[in-house]
Amino acid sequence: MPLKKLPLGNQSFRKIIEGGYVYVDKTKYIYKLVNEASYYFLSRPRRFGKSLLLDTISEVFNGDKELFEDLWIHDSGYTFPKYPVIRLDMSNVSTESSEDLKKSLLTSLSIISENEALPIVDEVPSDVFKRLIITLHKKYGQKVVVLVDEYDKPILDHILDEEAAEANRKVLRGFFGILKSMDPYLRFSMFTGVSKFAKTSIFSELNNLSDITLHEEYAGICGFGIDELDEYFGDHIENAPIAGLEEKGANLRSEILKWYDGYSWDGKTRLVNPFSLLSFFDQKRFSSFWYASGSPKFLMDLIKENPGPYSELEDMRILDFSLDTINLGNISLEPLLLQSGYLTIGSVEYDEHFDAIYTLRMPNYEVGRAFHLQVLSGLSNSGDLKASQFRIGMVNALGNGDLGAVLALMKSIFASIPYHIHVALEAYYHSVFYAALNVLGFDIQAEVATSRGRVDAILELGEKVYIFEFKYEDCPAGASEEEKTKAYTPSLDKAMDQIKAKGYYEKFIGRGKEIYLAAFAFLGRDSIYMKAEVL
């Protein structure tokens, strides 16, 4: 029997079903949605199945029961009544200015009205929206369904331009604000997007909006669970000819999970990235498909503005209200990275006040490798750094315990950074070093807590352990070697004393490992110094 076709890039439920493509059945979640509430919000990363989910919901409300013949909802008892549906995809509207946004919203609503043979008599988008809902209700004698995809794109397109983002936010707030008064005419409404802005920012009137983003019962509504991977893609895994896999003694399923699994919104349900998995089967090779399909520039701009948090992201513990929303003018990196898919929830625990504490981590190899490369590229403006040659040199240097060679390679990293993007901060140097070693495949831990303090970085490589501490000192341009020596000598001594005084190395003593202590002092892009000891 031939393998079922894969729906890569296909977001039409009807085309997938009628075309005989693989469809991972999510209708049990949809049944629960349509029977339990009326207003929903869901945040998931791009290319994670949100659009297909909304299209499937649209088809459920279209009432064609036979389209769902082999799916869970078909025999659930749901009667498939037909409702009029308004579907808005905000990724297709113009967002250059608030006026462009208004005009584009009018165009989208006009197209729907023309398809329904309804007149357009208003010029304000919110008025057209309101009249369309009421008129559809009268025409069909049924309440209306409103589905909005990528609601946040008009804001995210200008996330670092607060004035433009605020202008678009006001348009969206007025546009969606009419839905509260339309409650008697509405059967169901759902909003999806990447980010989650404060309800008061956009959905101020929808105080009954149910946010299912972190809801445990909807954790698997988008993406593929492990059991779904085996059920729907087992034949594809068995028949995927991946060159070199057997020679390496690798198991294809394990490699797929390593690369593309690991997403979670409840700390328990693990999900495979659907776009990456389908792209992998299509191209029959491992690659960073999801990441390569588009990385938001604003994330890298935020990291360049404040590189400090970058090296502390892995295994960060954060309270739920800190991840709950984003506010313009006070944007934190962590919730954006979680909502955008660059971090995921590793675990959830509760404190004595019953507040949820989330531990965040990179979801998988694809995201980790590509994200660190993007950060390195953004901070240094030379992301490749002749990566293969650099890796060989760094592996040899660290493998041989040659810290002098490590220093020379570090100098080569920073020497490649153009002066105009250099940042005179200790966190900047730390982040570039951390990103470089991560890109090269080293298992480096940053900002590691010990009983007596925190160590900047620890790297374990075979039988060797490297403990790094970084210091930055201001030094005037054109300083003499004598002036530089006066600046970096006490800085190196302080860093080495800190390593020893706080016992960063003690847990490795007695484990048969060679322990290397390395203190680095940065006086600028071109002036890096090191003090090293071997225990």
C-alpha positions as CSV (number, residue, x, y, z in Angstrom):
1,M,0.0,0.0,0.0
2,P,1.4,3.4,-0.9
3,L,2.2,5.9,1.8
4,K,-0.4,8.6,2.5
5,K,0.5,12.0,1.2
6,L,1.9,14.5,3.6
7,P,0.0,17.9,3.9
8,L,3.1,20.1,4.0
9,G,2.0,23.7,3.6
10,N,-1.7,22.7,3.3
11,Q,-3.9,24.5,5.8
12,S,-7.2,23.5,4.3
13,F,-8.9,20.8,6.2
14,R,-11.2,19.9,3.3
15,K,-8.4,19.6,0.8
16,I,-6.5,17.4,3.2
17,I,-9.4,15.0,3.8
18,E,-10.7,14.9,0.2
19,G,-7.1,14.7,-1.2
20,G,-6.2,11.7,1.0
21,Y,-3.5,13.4,3.0
22,V,-2.4,12.5,6.5
23,Y,-4.6,14.3,9.0
24,V,-3.8,14.0,12.7
25,D,-7.2,13.9,14.3
26,K,-7.7,16.9,16.7
27,T,-11.5,16.8,16.6
28,K,-11.8,15.6,20.2
29,Y,-10.4,19.0,21.3
30,I,-12.7,20.8,18.9
31,Y,-15.7,19.0,20.3
32,K,-14.7,20.1,23.8
33,L,-14.2,23.7,22.6
34,V,-17.6,24.1,20.9
35,N,-19.5,22.6,23.8
36,E,-17.9,24.3,26.8
37,A,-17.5,28.0,26.1
38,S,-18.0,30.7,23.4
39,Y,-14.9,32.9,23.4
40,Y,-11.3,31.4,23.2
41,F,-7.8,32.6,22.9
42,L,-4.8,30.3,21.9
43,S,-1.2,31.3,21.6
44,R,1.2,28.9,19.7
45,P,4.4,29.5,17.7
46,R,4.3,30.1,14.0
47,R,3.8,27.1,11.7
48,F,2.5,25.0,14.5
49,G,-1.0,24.2,13.1
50,K,-3.1,27.1,14.3
51,S,-4.4,28.0,10.8
52,L,-5.4,24.3,10.2
53,L,-7.1,24.2,13.6
54,L,-9.2,27.2,12.8
55,D,-10.0,25.9,9.3
56,T,-11.1,22.6,10.9
57,I,-13.3,24.4,13.3
58,S,-14.8,26.4,10.4
59,E,-15.7,23.1,8.6
60,V,-17.3,21.7,11.8
61,F,-19.5,24.8,11.9
62,N,-20.2,24.5,8.2
63,G,-22.2,21.4,9.1
64,D,-20.8,18.8,6.6
65,K,-20.8,15.8,8.8
66,E,-19.6,13.3,6.1
67,L,-16.4,15.3,5.8
68,F,-15.5,14.0,9.3
69,E,-16.5,10.4,8.6
70,D,-13.4,8.7,9.9
71,L,-12.6,11.2,12.7
72,W,-13.5,11.2,16.4
73,I,-16.1,13.9,16.3
74,H,-18.2,12.0,13.7
75,D,-19.6,9.5,16.2
76,S,-19.4,11.8,19.2
77,G,-23.1,12.7,19.2
78,Y,-22.4,16.2,17.8
79,T,-25.2,17.0,15.3
80,F,-23.3,19.3,13.0
81,P,-25.7,22.3,12.7
82,K,-24.7,24.8,10.1
83,Y,-23.6,28.4,11.2
84,P,-22.4,31.4,9.2
85,V,-18.6,31.8,9.7
86,I,-16.5,35.0,9.5
87,R,-12.9,34.0,9.1
88,L,-10.2,36.8,9.3
89,D,-6.5,36.1,8.7
90,M,-4.5,39.1,10.1
91,S,-1.3,37.9,8.4
92,N,-2.9,39.0,5.1
93,V,-3.7,42.6,6.1
94,S,-1.4,45.6,5.6
95,T,0.2,46.8,8.8
96,E,2.6,49.6,7.6
97,S,0.5,52.2,9.4
98,S,-2.8,52.3,11.4
99,E,-4.5,53.9,8.3
100,D,-3.3,51.0,6.1
101,L,-4.5,48.6,8.7
102,K,-8.0,50.2,8.7
103,K,-8.2,50.1,4.9
104,S,-7.0,46.5,4.8
105,L,-9.6,45.4,7.4
106,L,-12.3,47.1,5.4
107,T,-11.1,45.2,2.3
108,S,-11.2,41.8,4.1
109,L,-14.7,42.5,5.4
110,S,-15.8,43.7,2.0
111,I,-14.7,40.5,0.4
112,I,-16.7,38.4,2.9
113,S,-19.8,40.7,2.4
114,E,-19.6,40.5,-1.4
115,N,-19.3,36.7,-1.2
116,E,-22.5,36.7,0.9
117,A,-24.2,39.3,-1.5
118,L,-24.5,41.7,1.4
119,P,-24.2,45.5,0.9
120,I,-21.4,47.6,2.4
121,V,-22.8,50.9,3.8
122,D,-20.2,51.8,6.5
123,E,-16.7,53.2,6.3
124,V,-15.4,52.4,9.8
125,P,-14.0,48.8,10.1
126,S,-15.7,48.2,13.5
127,D,-19.1,49.4,12.1
128,V,-18.7,47.1,9.0
129,F,-17.8,44.2,11.3
130,K,-20.8,44.8,13.5
131,R,-23.2,45.1,10.6
132,L,-21.8,42.0,8.9
133,I,-22.4,39.9,12.1
134,I,-26.0,41.2,12.5
135,T,-26.8,40.8,8.8
136,L,-25.4,37.2,8.6
137,H,-27.5,36.3,11.7
138,K,-30.6,37.6,10.1
139,K,-29.9,36.0,6.7
140,Y,-29.3,32.5,8.1
141,G,-31.3,32.6,11.2
142,Q,-28.3,31.3,13.2
143,K,-25.7,32.8,15.4
144,V,-22.4,33.7,13.8
145,V,-18.9,32.1,14.3
146,V,-15.9,34.5,14.3
147,L,-12.4,33.0,13.8
148,V,-9.4,35.3,13.8
149,D,-6.0,34.0,12.9
150,E,-2.6,35.7,13.7
151,Y,-4.5,38.5,15.5
152,D,-1.2,40.0,16.8
153,K,0.7,40.4,13.5
154,P,-0.2,44.1,13.2
155,I,1.6,44.7,16.5
156,L,4.5,42.3,16.2
157,D,5.4,43.9,12.8
158,H,6.3,47.0,14.8
159,I,7.1,45.6,18.2
160,L,10.3,47.7,18.7
161,D,8.6,50.8,17.3
162,E,6.3,51.6,20.2
163,E,4.5,54.5,18.5
164,A,3.5,52.4,15.4
165,A,2.7,49.3,17.5
166,E,0.5,51.4,19.8
167,A,-1.4,53.0,16.9
168,N,-2.1,49.5,15.4
169,R,-3.1,48.2,18.9
170,K,-5.7,51.0,19.2
171,V,-7.2,50.0,15.8
172,L,-7.4,46.3,16.9
173,R,-8.9,47.2,20.3
174,G,-11.7,49.2,18.7
175,F,-12.2,46.6,16.0
176,F,-12.4,43.6,18.3
177,G,-14.1,45.6,21.0
178,I,-17.5,45.4,19.2
179,L,-17.7,41.6,19.9
180,K,-18.8,42.2,23.4
181,S,-22.0,44.0,22.3
182,M,-22.5,41.3,19.6
183,D,-22.8,38.5,22.2
184,P,-26.5,37.8,21.4
185,Y,-25.5,37.2,17.7
186,L,-22.4,35.1,18.3
187,R,-22.2,31.3,18.7
188,F,-18.5,31.0,19.0
189,S,-15.3,33.1,18.7
190,M,-11.6,32.1,18.7
191,F,-8.5,34.1,18.4
192,T,-5.1,32.7,17.7
193,G,-1.6,34.3,17.5
194,V,2.0,33.9,18.4
195,S,2.1,36.4,21.3
196,K,-0.3,37.1,24.1
197,F,-0.8,40.8,24.9
198,A,-2.6,41.9,28.0
199,K,-6.4,41.6,27.8
200,T,-6.7,45.2,28.7
201,S,-4.6,46.1,25.6
202,I,-6.7,44.5,22.9
203,F,-9.6,42.4,24.4
204,S,-10.6,44.9,27.1
205,E,-14.3,44.2,26.6
206,L,-14.1,40.4,26.3
207,N,-13.9,39.7,30.0
208,N,-15.3,36.2,29.3
209,L,-12.4,35.3,26.9
210,S,-11.1,31.8,27.9
211,D,-7.3,31.6,27.4
212,I,-6.4,27.9,26.7
213,T,-2.7,28.6,25.9
214,L,-1.4,26.9,29.1
215,H,-4.6,24.9,29.8
216,E,-3.6,21.3,30.6
217,E,-6.6,19.8,28.8
218,Y,-5.6,21.6,25.5
219,A,-1.9,21.0,25.7
220,G,-1.9,18.8,22.6
221,I,-4.3,20.8,20.5
222,C,-1.6,21.8,18.0
223,G,1.5,19.8,17.2
224,F,2.0,16.0,17.2
225,G,2.2,14.0,20.4
226,I,4.5,10.9,20.6
227,D,1.6,8.5,20.2
228,E,0.4,10.5,17.2
229,L,3.8,10.3,15.7
230,D,3.7,6.5,15.8
231,E,0.1,6.2,14.8
232,Y,0.1,8.6,11.8
233,F,3.7,8.6,10.7
234,G,4.9,5.1,11.6
235,D,4.9,3.9,8.0
236,H,6.8,7.0,6.9
237,I,9.4,6.4,9.6
238,E,9.9,2.8,8.5
239,N,10.2,3.8,4.8
240,A,12.3,7.0,5.1
241,P,15.7,6.4,3.4
242,I,18.0,8.6,5.4
243,A,21.6,8.3,4.0
244,G,24.2,7.4,6.6
245,L,21.8,6.7,9.4
246,E,22.5,2.9,9.7
247,E,26.2,3.4,9.3
248,K,26.1,5.7,12.4
249,G,24.1,3.1,14.3
250,A,21.3,5.7,14.8
251,N,17.7,5.0,15.3
252,L,15.5,7.2,13.0
253,R,12.7,7.6,15.5
254,S,15.1,8.7,18.2
255,E,16.8,11.1,15.9
256,I,13.5,12.6,14.9
257,L,12.6,13.1,18.5
258,K,16.0,14.6,19.3
259,W,15.6,17.1,16.5
260,Y,11.9,18.0,16.5
261,D,10.3,16.9,19.7
262,G,10.2,18.6,23.1
263,Y,7.6,21.3,22.9
264,S,5.3,21.5,25.9
265,W,2.7,23.9,27.3
266,D,1.9,22.0,30.5
267,G,5.3,20.6,31.4
268,K,4.1,17.0,30.7
269,T,2.7,16.7,27.2
270,R,5.5,16.5,24.7
271,L,4.9,17.6,21.1
272,V,6.8,17.3,17.8
273,N,7.0,20.4,15.6
274,P,4.6,19.6,12.7
275,F,6.2,21.8,10.1
276,S,9.7,20.4,10.8
277,L,8.5,16.8,10.8
278,L,6.6,17.1,7.5
279,S,9.6,19.0,6.0
280,F,11.9,16.2,7.1
281,F,9.8,13.5,5.5
282,D,9.6,15.6,2.3
283,Q,13.3,16.4,2.0
284,K,14.5,13.2,3.7
285,R,17.2,14.9,5.6
286,F,17.6,16.6,9.0
287,S,17.8,20.3,9.1
288,S,16.5,23.4,10.9
289,F,13.3,23.6,8.8
290,W,11.1,25.6,11.2
291,Y,13.8,28.0,12.2
292,A,14.9,28.6,8.6
293,S,11.3,29.4,7.6
294,G,11.6,32.7,9.3
295,S,13.1,34.1,12.5
296,P,11.6,37.3,14.0
297,K,14.1,40.0,13.7
298,F,12.7,41.8,16.8
299,L,13.9,38.9,19.1
300,M,17.5,39.4,18.0
301,D,17.1,43.2,18.3
302,L,15.9,42.7,21.9
303,I,18.9,40.4,22.7
304,K,21.3,42.9,21.2
305,E,19.9,45.7,23.3
306,N,20.2,43.6,26.5
307,P,22.3,40.5,26.0
308,G,22.4,39.7,29.8
309,P,19.4,37.4,30.0
310,Y,20.4,35.3,26.9
311,S,22.9,33.1,28.7
312,E,20.5,32.6,31.6
313,L,17.5,31.4,29.6
314,E,18.1,27.6,29.9
315,D,16.4,26.1,32.9
316,M,15.1,29.6,34.0
317,R,12.4,29.4,36.7
318,I,9.7,32.0,36.3
319,L,6.3,32.7,37.9
320,D,3.2,32.2,35.7
321,F,2.1,35.9,35.8
322,S,5.5,36.8,34.3
323,L,4.7,34.7,31.3
324,D,1.1,35.6,31.1
325,T,1.1,38.7,28.9
326,I,3.3,41.2,27.0
327,N,2.8,45.0,27.5
328,L,4.1,47.5,24.9
329,G,6.7,49.7,26.4
330,N,7.8,47.1,28.9
331,I,8.7,44.1,26.8
332,S,10.5,41.1,28.5
333,L,12.4,38.6,26.4
334,E,11.3,35.5,28.3
335,P,7.6,35.5,27.5
336,L,8.3,36.4,23.8
337,L,10.8,33.5,23.5
338,L,8.2,31.1,25.0
339,Q,5.4,32.3,22.9
340,S,7.5,32.3,19.8
341,G,8.7,28.7,20.3
342,Y,12.3,29.3,21.1
343,L,11.7,28.2,24.7
344,T,9.2,25.8,26.1
345,I,7.9,24.6,29.5
346,G,10.1,21.9,30.9
347,S,8.1,21.5,34.2
348,V,5.5,23.2,36.3
349,E,5.5,23.3,40.1
350,Y,3.5,25.3,42.7
351,D,4.7,27.5,45.5
352,E,3.0,27.9,48.9
353,H,0.7,30.5,47.5
354,F,-0.4,28.0,44.7
355,D,1.3,30.2,42.1
356,A,2.6,28.2,39.2
357,I,6.4,28.2,38.7
358,Y,7.5,27.3,35.2
359,T,11.0,26.0,34.3
360,L,11.9,27.0,30.8
361,R,14.2,25.2,28.4
362,M,15.1,24.9,24.7
363,P,12.7,22.4,23.2
364,N,15.0,20.4,20.9
365,Y,18.3,20.2,19.0
366,E,16.8,22.1,15.9
367,V,15.9,25.2,17.9
368,G,18.9,25.2,20.2
369,R,21.5,25.0,17.4
370,A,19.8,27.5,15.1
371,F,18.9,29.9,17.9
372,H,22.5,30.1,19.3
373,L,23.8,30.6,15.7
374,Q,21.3,33.4,15.2
375,V,22.3,35.1,18.5
376,L,26.0,34.7,17.6
377,S,25.3,36.2,14.2
378,G,23.4,39.1,15.7
379,L,26.0,39.9,18.4
380,S,29.0,39.4,16.2
381,N,27.7,40.2,12.7
382,S,29.7,37.1,11.5
383,G,27.6,34.1,12.4
384,D,29.5,31.5,10.4
385,L,33.0,32.5,11.8
386,K,34.3,29.9,9.4
387,A,32.5,27.6,11.8
388,S,34.0,24.3,10.7
389,Q,37.6,25.5,11.0
390,F,36.9,27.3,14.3
391,R,35.2,24.2,15.8
392,I,38.2,22.0,14.8
393,G,40.6,24.5,16.5
394,M,38.5,24.8,19.7
395,V,38.0,21.0,20.0
396,N,41.7,20.5,19.7
397,A,42.5,23.3,22.1
398,L,40.0,22.2,24.8
399,G,40.8,18.5,24.2
400,N,44.5,19.2,24.8
401,G,44.0,21.5,27.7
402,D,45.6,24.3,25.7
403,L,44.1,27.4,27.2
404,G,46.5,29.6,25.3
405,A,45.0,28.4,22.1
406,V,41.5,28.9,23.5
407,L,42.5,32.5,24.2
408,A,43.8,33.0,20.7
409,L,40.5,31.6,19.2
410,M,38.4,33.8,21.5
411,K,40.4,36.8,20.2
412,S,39.6,35.7,16.7
413,I,35.9,35.7,17.5
414,F,35.8,39.2,19.0
415,A,38.2,40.6,16.4
416,S,35.6,39.8,13.7
417,I,32.9,42.0,15.4
418,P,32.5,45.3,13.7
419,Y,33.0,48.3,15.9
420,H,29.6,49.7,15.2
421,I,27.8,46.8,16.8
422,H,30.2,46.2,19.7
423,V,28.6,46.6,23.2
424,A,30.8,47.6,26.1
425,L,29.1,45.3,28.7
426,E,30.4,42.2,30.5
427,A,27.1,40.4,29.6
428,Y,27.8,41.0,25.9
429,Y,31.2,39.2,26.0
430,H,29.7,36.5,28.1
431,S,26.9,36.0,25.7
432,V,29.1,35.9,22.6
433,F,31.3,33.3,24.1
434,Y,28.4,31.2,25.3
435,A,26.7,31.4,21.9
436,A,29.9,30.5,20.1
437,L,30.5,27.4,22.1
438,N,26.9,26.3,21.8
439,V,26.9,26.7,18.1
440,L,30.0,24.6,17.9
441,G,28.2,21.8,19.7
442,F,29.7,22.0,23.2
443,D,27.6,21.3,26.2
444,I,28.2,24.5,28.1
445,Q,26.3,25.6,31.2
446,A,26.0,29.3,31.9
447,E,25.3,31.1,35.2
448,V,25.5,27.9,37.2
449,A,24.4,28.3,40.8
450,T,26.5,26.8,43.6
451,S,26.1,26.9,47.3
452,R,28.3,30.0,47.5
453,G,27.5,31.9,44.4
454,R,27.2,31.6,40.6
455,V,29.8,30.7,38.1
456,D,29.7,32.3,34.6
457,A,30.2,29.1,32.7
458,I,31.2,25.4,33.1
459,L,32.2,23.2,30.2
460,E,32.6,19.4,30.5
461,L,34.6,17.8,27.7
462,G,35.4,14.1,28.2
463,E,37.8,13.9,31.2
464,K,38.3,17.6,31.3
465,V,36.3,20.3,33.1
466,Y,36.7,24.0,32.3
467,I,35.4,26.7,34.7
468,F,35.2,30.2,33.2
469,E,34.8,33.6,34.9
470,F,34.5,36.8,32.9
471,K,35.2,40.4,33.9
472,Y,34.9,43.6,31.9
473,E,36.8,46.8,32.6
474,D,36.5,50.1,31.0
475,C,39.7,51.2,29.3
476,P,40.1,54.4,27.2
477,A,40.7,54.0,23.5
478,G,44.4,54.2,22.6
479,A,45.5,53.2,26.1
480,S,49.1,52.1,26.5
481,E,50.1,48.6,27.4
482,E,51.1,49.8,30.9
483,E,47.6,51.3,31.3
484,K,46.0,48.1,30.0
485,T,48.1,46.0,32.4
486,K,47.0,48.1,35.4
487,A,43.4,47.6,34.3
488,Y,43.3,43.9,33.6
489,T,45.7,42.5,36.3
490,P,43.4,43.2,39.3
491,S,40.4,42.1,37.2
492,L,42.0,38.7,36.4
493,D,43.0,38.3,40.0
494,K,39.5,39.1,41.2
495,A,37.9,36.6,38.8
496,M,40.3,33.8,39.8
497,D,39.9,34.6,43.5
498,Q,36.1,34.4,42.9
499,I,36.3,31.0,41.3
500,K,38.3,29.7,44.3
501,A,36.5,31.4,47.1
502,K,33.1,30.2,46.0
503,G,34.3,26.7,45.3
504,Y,33.1,26.5,41.8
505,Y,35.4,23.5,41.1
506,E,34.8,21.5,44.3
507,K,32.1,19.2,43.0
508,F,34.4,17.8,40.3
509,I,37.3,16.9,42.7
510,G,37.6,13.2,43.2
511,R,35.9,12.3,40.0
512,G,39.1,11.6,38.0
513,K,38.7,14.7,35.9
514,E,41.3,17.4,35.0
515,I,40.0,20.7,36.2
516,Y,41.0,23.9,34.4
517,L,40.3,27.4,35.9
518,A,40.2,30.2,33.5
519,A,39.6,33.9,34.3
520,F,39.1,36.3,31.4
521,A,39.4,40.1,31.4
522,F,37.9,42.1,28.6
523,L,39.1,45.7,28.1
524,G,37.4,46.0,24.7
525,R,36.9,44.3,21.4
526,D,40.6,43.9,20.7
527,S,41.9,43.5,24.2
528,I,41.3,40.1,25.9
529,Y,43.5,38.7,28.7
530,M,43.5,35.4,30.6
531,K,44.8,33.9,33.8
532,A,44.6,30.1,34.0
533,E,45.4,27.3,36.5
534,V,45.1,23.6,36.4
535,L,44.1,21.6,39.5
